[in-house]
Amino acid sequence: MKIWMAQIAPRVGDMQANASLMLDGMRQAETLACDVIVFPELCITGYPPEDLLNRPAFMDVVEQITAMIIESSREACVVFGAPRRMDGEMKNSAILAQRGKIIGVYDKQCLPNYGVFDEQRYFTSGDGSQQVFEINGYRVGVSICEDLWHDHLAEKQAELICDVWLNLNASPFHVGKQRQREELVIQRAKEFCAPIVYVNPVGGQDEIVFDGGSHAVDAQGNLLLRAPLFESWRHVLDMQEVGRVDVAGLPEPIEQIRQALVMGVRDYVRRNGCSQVVIGLSGGIDSALTAAIAVEALGPENVLGVLLPSEFSSDHSISDAELLAEYLRLETITLPISAGVQAIETTLADTFAAWDKTEADVTEENIQARIRGVLLMAISNKTGRMLLTTGNKSEMAVGYATLYGDMAGGFAVLKDVYKTEVFALSRWMNRDKDMIPENSIRKPPSAELRPDQKDSDSLPDYDVLDSILKAHIEERLGVEKIIERGYDRTEVERVVRMLQLAEYKRRQAPPGVKITERAFGRDRRYPITHGFRG
C-alpha cells in the first residue's frame, strides 16, 4: 500500500484555496500510483471554524467544495476532513472518496471540549458503527484526532483487524507536544497490532499554531517517518518498504518556540490582509525580541521601529534600540513624547488640584505609556501597518502593563512567553549572529516611567515570579501547595492576588501566539469578578 501524506496549511473559511491545496496533492498522488491520500481533520474549512459552522451560507459552500473534491477523486482513495450536516446535526467527519464517489464516512466519536477546543458546541459524536473500510483490497481503519487519546475507544479499535490505521488531526502546538503525540501513536500501534499514519496541518490561526509533525509508525511501534515541524510537506509512505526510515530531526524546545512565534506572526499578519508591522522600540529585551521575530517572519523591509523617548529614557535605551535596528536592518523613526505628556498633565492639573491629588504616582506613569500607544496606533491607522505589542506572559499575568498604552495593538507576539523564556530565547536568537544587543539582554529590566525605575521595584525577581506563576497557571497548584515548595507565603499570596486582579486587563489584550498548554485566552478562562483566593 502506498499512502500519500499531505501536511498542508489550510486557512479557516477559505474553502476555495483549501480545495486547491488538496487538488494539487491529489494530482501528484495519482501520478505516483498511490492507493490512499490522507489530509488533516476539517481541512475543507480549516480548524477551528468556530461559529462559522452555524451559518447556513458557510455550510452551503462547504458542501459545494466537498462535492467537488469527491468528484475529482480518481484511482487513489482520498480521505479528508469536513463538517457534515446530517438530520439536523453536525458531524466532524472523515470522508473517503474514490472514482468520483463516496465509499465511506467516519464521524469523530470523541469531541474535545477543553483548552482551545469547543467541539461539543458544534458537533454530535459519531456512533462508531463503521470505522474500517476496504480500499484497493486493504482493510483501512480511520479515526480523527481526539479519538486516538481515549483508552475506552482504543480498546474497541484494538479488536478490529486492519492493515493500517489513518488518524486525521488538527493538533495545535505547545512545547513538548510532538513527543506526546509520538509516544501515544507508538502505544496505540502496539495495541492495534497495525501501523498508524498520523497527519496534522501547519499554519497559524489566531492564537493557535499548527506545527505539523505528521508521522507514521509500524505495528511494532517503530517510528518510520516524521515530517519536519512548521513546514508544508508531502510524502509517499510505501508500507511494503519494510525497514525504510525517514525521520526528520526534532528541534530543541527553544527552537520550536522560535519557529512557532515566527509562523504565528507571519500567518496572523498576512492572513488578516496586512504585509507590514510597526513596533515601539524601548531598547529593552521584550521589544528587541519582538522585532527580531517580526523580521524573521516578514522581512526587515516590512518592519518599522519607533523610538518614543521620554524625560526618563536612559541614553542606553536609545542607543540599544538604534543598535538593534542596525543588527536587524530596520527603518526607524523617533517621536519624543515629553511634549505630549506635558500637554496631558497640564490639562489635568486643575482637576487633580481640586481633588488634592497633585503628587505624581502611577497615573503619570500610565499617561506616558498611553501617549506612546496613541502615537503607535496613529502610525498604524495612517499606514495600515499592524501594531505588534511587546508584553510577555509574566507581565500579562500580574498586570504589569498599561491598558490602552503598551497593551494597545493588533497582535501580542510574546503573550504566552514568560520573561525568563524571553531571556533564553533572545540568547538563542543570537547563537549564530548578533540580532539582539547584548546590553538589552544583560541590563535590569525597566519600564522607565519614573527616575531609576526597575521592574524589581514592583515585582519579585523574574526567576521567582515565573516559578510561582508556572506552578499556579500551568500546574494549577493552589497557594498552599506552592508554599510547600519553599516559596515565601507573602510573596506567593501577593503574586496570586496580582494574577487575579489583572484578569480584566487580559480580557482586553490583543491575541497572541500560544506556546503553552495554559495560554491566556481560550486555554485559561476565569471570571473577572469572583471571591476565591486560593
N, C-alpha and C positions, 0 to 999 in steps of 0.2 A: 504494500500500500504506500502510495506517495501522497503526502499531505502538505498543502501549501499553507503556511502560517503567515498571516497578514497582521503585523503590528502597525496599524495605521493611526492617523491623527484626525479623527472626526471632530467637527465643530458643532456644538449644540444648535439645533434649529436650521442648519444649512444643509438640508437634505440633498439638494442637487450636487453640491460639492462632495458630500459624503458618498453619494452614489458613484460619482466619477472616480473617486479613490478605489471603490470596490470593483467597478467595471474594469479599470486598468489592471488590477490584480487578477481578476478572473481571466482576462485575455492572456496574461502571461502564464498563468497556471495551465491553461488549455494547451499552450504550445509545448509545455513540459510534460504533457500527458499525466497530470495529477489526478488522483481519484477523488480527493476531497480538498475544498478550500475553506479555511476557518477564519472568520472575522470576529472582532470583540463583541461583547454584550452591548445591546442597544446602539450598534454602530450606525444604523439608519438615522437616528435622531441625535447622536452624541449623548454623553452622560455627564450630569443628570439633567434631563429636560424639565424637571420640576412641574410647575403648574401649566406649562405649555401643553402638557398631556390632557388638561381639562378643556382645551379649546377645540371645538369640533373642526374648525378650519385647519388647525395644525394636524390633527389626526387624518383629515382627508388627504393632505399632502403625503403624510407618512404612508398611507395605503397605496397611493399612486406610485410612489417611489419603490415601495416593497414589491408591487406587482411588476414594475419594470425590471427589478433585479431578478425576480423569479423567471420572467420571460426571457431574460438574457442568459440564463444558465444553459450549459451545454453538457458535455460528457462528464465533466467533473461536478460532483455534488457540492454546491455552495451552502455553507452553514453560517448563518448570520443572525445578529440580534436585532429585534424590532419590537416596539409595543404593539399590542394586538387587541382590538375591541372584539368582544365576544359575549353575546347575550346580556348586554348591559354592564359587563365587567371589563376590566383592563388587565391584560396579562403581559408579563415581561417574558418574551418568547425567543426561542431559537428556532428559526425556520430553515428547513432543509429543502433545497430546490435542485432539480436535475432535469435537463432536457425540456426546460420551459414549464415545468410543473412542480407543485409542492409534493414531496414524497414523505414528509413528516413534519411534525411540530412538537417541540418540547416547551412546556411552560415552567418557569422557575418556581420551585417549591418553597425555598427558604428566603423570605423577604427581609433584608436587614432594616432595622429601624433604630439606629444609634449613630452617633457621630455625624458625619455628613450625609448619612443615608436616611431617607424618608419613604422607603418603598411601600410601606403599608398604607401610606396616604393615598397612593395611586393604584396599586396593583392588588389583585387577589391571587392567592397561591394556586399553583397547578396541583393536580392530584397525583402526578407521577404514574399515570396509567400506562404511558408509553415513554420509555427512556432509552430503548435500544432499537436501532434502525439498521436495516440491511442496505449497504452501499457497495455496489460492484462486487458482491459476493462476500463482503466483510461485515462482521457484526460490530457496529459502532455505537457506543454509549455517549449520551450528551447530557451535560449539566451546565448550570450557569452560576459562576462566581460563588456566592454565599453557600450554595448547595454543598460545595466541597468541604465546608468548615464544620458541618454538623454531624456528629457521630451517629445519631439515630438514622439519618438518611444514608450515611456511608455504610452502615450495617446492611441496609436493604440493597444498596448498589453492589456490595461485595457478593451477593447471591446471584448476580446476573453474569452471564458468560459473554465477554466482549473481546474483540481483537484489539481494541483501543478505546480509550475514553477521551472525549473532547470537552474541555472546560472553557467557556466563553466568559470573559471578565471585563469589569470596569473597576479596577482596584487602584485607589489613589496611593500616592507616595507618602510615606513618612520614614524617618530614619530607621533602618533595620527591617523594613517591610519585605524586601526581596528574600532575605534569609528565611523569614517566617513563611512566605509563600512556598519556597522550595522544600523546606522541611515538611510542610503539610502535604505537598504533592508526592514527595517520596514516600511518606507514610501511607497515603491512600493507594498508591500504585502497588505497594506490597500487600495491602488488604484486598485490593480488587484482583490481584494477580494479572494485571494488564498494564500496558503502557498508558501514560496520561500526557496529553498535549494541552498546554495552558497558554491561552492567547489573551494579551492585555493591550490596551491602546496607549498612545503617548499624547502629550499636549497639555497645555494649561487651560483650565476652565474656571473663571472667577478665582476663588482661593485655592481650588484643588489643582494639583499637578498629577498627571498620569505619567508614570515613568517607564511603561512598557515592562521589560523583564520577562517577556514570553519565554517559555522553556518547555522541555519535554524530558520525561524520564522513562526508562524501560520497566518491565514488570518486576524486576528485582530492586527497583528504586535507584538505579544508577542514572545520574544526570547525563543526558545525551547532548543537549544543547541549551544554550542561554543566549537570548538576544541582547544586544547592547542596551544599556539603560538610556532613556531620554533621546532616543532616535527612532524615526520611522524605519521599518525593517521588514523584509520579506524573505522567506526561506522555505526550501523544499526539504521536508523530512521524509526520507525513504526508510520505511520500517524494516525493509529487507536488508539494509546495510548494517548488519549486526557489528557492534563494536566501534562504529564511527562516532566520534565525539567532536562537537563543535561548540565549545563553551567560551563565550566572551568573558573577559575579566570583570570582576565586581569591584567598582571603585571604592576607595576608602570612604567611610561615612562622611567626613568633612567635604570630600569632593562631591559626593552625592548631594549634599546640601547646596553647594555652589551650583551644580547643574540644575537642581530644582528651582533655585531662585532665578537663574538666568532664563530658563524656559518659562517660568511663571510670569516674569516681567515681559518677555518678548511676546508671548501669546496674549496676555491681557491687553497690552497696549495695541498691538496690531489688530487683534480680533475685535476691538472696540473702535476701529476706524481711525486710530492715531498712528503716527510714524515717529513722532518726536516727543521728548520729555524735557521738563525743567526741574532742577533740584537746587534747593538752598544749600550752599556750602559754608559751613561754620569753621572749618579747619579741624573738626573733631572726627572721631573714628566712625560714627554712625553715618554721617553724610558722605564720608570718604568711601566707605564700603558700598553704600547705596549707589554712588556714582560709578564705582568700578563694576558693579553688577550690571548697571544700565548700559555701560559702554560695551560690555561683552554681549549683552542681549540685542542691542540696537545699533551699535557703531558709534564712535565718538562724534561723528558729524550730526547725529540726531539727539545729542545730549547737551543741554545748556546749563551751565553752572552760574548761580547768582550769589555773590558775596553781599552780605547785609550787615555790615559792621555797625556797632553802636559805641557809645562812650565807654562801655565796659569791655569791649572786644580787645583782646591782647594782641600785641604785634605778631606773636607766633600763630595766632589763629588765622590772620590774614595771609601770612607767608606760607603756612601749611596748606591752606586752600589753594593758593597760587601754585605751589609745588605739585599738588595733586592734579591740577589742571594741566600742568606741563607733562606729568607722567602719563596722563590719560589722553592728552592731545585735545582737551576740551576748549570750546569757546566759553568765555566767562564775561559777565558784566558785574559792576559794583554799584550798589544802591545803598548809600548810608541811610540809616533810619533815625538818626538823632533829631532831625527837624520834625519828622512826623510824630515821634514820641512827644516832643516838646509841645506840639500843637494840641495833641490829645490831652496832655496833662494840664495845659493852660485852660482848655475848655472845661475841664472837670474841677479846676482849683476852687472856684467859689462854692460849688456844690459840696465838695468834700470839707471845706472850711466850715460851712454852715452846720455840718454834722459833727464837727470837731474830729475829723478823720484826716489830718494833714500829714501824719507820719507815714513815710514810704514803707510799703510791705509788698506782699505777693501781687497786689493789684498792679503796681507799677511794673513789676517783672512781666506780668501777663500782657500788659499793654505793648511791651517790646515784642513779645512773641507774636501778638496779633497783628501788629504793624507789618512784621515780616510776612505773615500769612496773607495779608491784604495785597502786598506788593507781588508776591509769588502768584497768587490767584489772578491778579490783573494781567501778568505776563501770560499765564495760561489762557485766560479768556481772549486776549488780544491776538495771540499767535496760534492758538489751537494746540499747543503743547500740553500733554498731560503732566500735572504736578505729582511727582513722587515724594511721599513723606519719608522721613528718615528714622522715626522712632522704633525702638526694639521692644521685645516682649517683656523684658524686665520693667521698662518704663511704663508700658501699657498696663502691666499688671498692677502696679502701685499708684497709677495716676500721675506719674512724674512727667506730665505733658500738658500742654495748654490747648483746650478746646478752641477751635477757630484760629489757632495760632500755628504751632508746629504740627498739629494734627490735621490741618487743612490740606486737602489734596485728593487725588483720584485713586491712588494705589499705595499701599504701605509695604514696601519691599521686605523689611526686617520685622514685620509684625509678629512673627512666630519664632524669632531668633533671640535667645537670651543674650544678655550683654557679654557674659563670659564666652559665649559662642561667637559673638561679633569679633572679639579679640582673636580667637582661634582662627576664624575664617579669614580675617584680614592678614594674619601671618601666612596662612595657606595661599592666599592670593599673591603674596609676594615671593613665593618659593622659587620662581624662575626669573622674575624680573621685578623691579620696583613699580608697583601700581599705587600703593598707599604710603604716604610719607611715614617714616619711622617715628617721627615725633607725634603724629596723630595717634599712633598705637601706644606709645610709651607715656604720654603726659596724662596727668589725672583728669578724668572726665569732668566737664563743667558746662553748665548752661550759659554761663557768662551773662547773667541778667542783673548782677549786682557786683560790687567790688570783691575780688578774690574769691568768688563763689566756687565751690566744689560740689559734685554730686554727693560726696560723702558727708556734707553738712546736713543733708536731708535724708539720706538713705544709709543702710548698712553697707559695708564693703560688698562689692558685687559677688564675690565668691560665696559669702554668707547669704546674701539676698537670694541669689539664684538657687542655692541649695534648698532654702526654705520654700521658695516658690515652686520648684520642681517637685518637692515632696508633697506639697498641698495640691498643686494643679495636676501634674502628670500621674502621681501615685494616689491622689485623693486621700491623703492622710490628714487626720484632724490635728488640732493644736497639740493635744496631749501626746500623740504618737510622735510628732516632730520633736517635741521637747525631750522625749525619751532617747532621741538620737544624740543628745548632748548640747542642743541649742538653748540659748538663754530664753526663759519664758517671756520676759518683757519684749525681747526682740521678735520672737515668733508671733506673739499676740499683736504686736504693732504691724508687722508685715501682713498678716492675715486681715487685720482691720482695714489697712490701706487697700488691699485687694478688693475687699467687699465694697468699700466706699467708691471705688473707681469704676464700678460696673456701668454707671450712666455715661461715663466718657467713652468706654469701649463700644457701647451701643451706637455712638455717633462717629466712630472711627471708620476710615475707608477700609475696604477689603485688603487682604494681604496674603502672601504665599503661605500655604500650610505645609509645615515640615515635621510636625509632631502629631501624636495621637490626640492631643488636647489643645488644639488651636482655639484661640478666642473666636467666637462666632458660632458656627454650626456645631462644632465639636463640644463646646462648653457653653451651656445656656443656663444662666442663673437669673433669678428675678432681681431687678434693681432694688425693690423695696421688700425687705424681709428681716426677720428678727433672730435668725440663727447665727450664733457666734462660735463655731467650733471648727 
